[in-house]
């Protein structure tokens, strides 16, 4: 009986040791796979991280002027994505306008607000543009409002816009320094822009 108990203990110890060894090997393989995946992601630079060059675009403003992002190099850029039906966008716009009036010129800053026009809830393209104009006029906005009218929302997709408002802060060398998801007030905007250079 004592021999059987001793033998059982030895068998259990061997089973535990084998189980531990197998688990360690599986964990090591997973670690290698994860590390390789992370390395590939870094090499591909997926996303719009700090220090990345933002995707370039040319869009037409409500005033009919073409604006190309890369041509703004030399200025700090506040690149804001929004829609007229978005309550946080409505709350943020007066702050953007106040910043634009008080600081933009002396701080060498350009605000460009990209309306994701294809996301507007109106039925026709003309009605969507009318909604954006009405919005601009009701908030007395004087900074450029660009229209992303592509039904495929290619600019929104390129900038990975999942929530609005989303704002990218771009330094005067043309590199993204910060992305903010959600509305900002004047103080936040001033603090973030001052930190760009």
C-alpha positions, 0 to 999 in steps of 0.5 A, a space after each residue: 500500500 505504501 509502495 502504491 502511494 509512493 508510486 502515485 506521488 512520483 507519477 503525479 510529480 512527473 505529470 506536473 513537470 511535463 505539464 509545466 514544460 509543455 505550458 512554457 513551450 506554448 507560452 514561448 511560441 505565443 510570445 514569438 508570434 506576438 513579437 513578430 506581429 508587433 514588429 511587422 506592425 511597426 515596420 508598416 506604420 499603420 495608423 496616424 501616430 505622433 511623428 507620422 506625415 499625415 495623408 495629403 489631400 486637396 478638398 474644396 472649401 465652402 467658398 469654392 477654394 481648393 485647399 491642399 494640406 501639404 501646401 500648409 507646411 510652414 504653419 501649424 495646422 489644426 485639422 478637425 473632422 466634424 458633421 453638422 448633426 454631431 452635438 459635441 461638434 456643435 459645442 466645440 465650434 464656438 471654441 474653434 472660432 474663438 481660438 481662430 480670432 484670438 490666436 491663429 494669426 499671431 501663432 501661425 496656425 491654420 484651422 481647417 475643419 473637414 466636414 464629412 459631407 457624405 455622413 450628413 443626414 440630408 438626402 441630396 448633395 445640395 441639401 448636405 452642402 446647404 446644411 453645412 452653410 447654415 451651420 457655418 453661418 449660425 456659428 459665424 465661422 470664418 476659418 476654412 470649412 472643407 467638404 469631403 463629398 466622396 461617398 466612399 468617405 476616403 479622407 475620413 477612412 485615411 484619417 481613421 475617423 471613428 468618432 467625431 469630432 476628431 482633431 489632428 494637430 500638425 506641426 509646422 514641419 508637417 508632422 502629426 503631433 497629437 490626435 484628440 478624439 472629442 471636443 476641445 475648448 479654447 484653453 485646451 486648443 491653445 495648450 496643445 497648439 503651443 506645445 507643437 513647436 
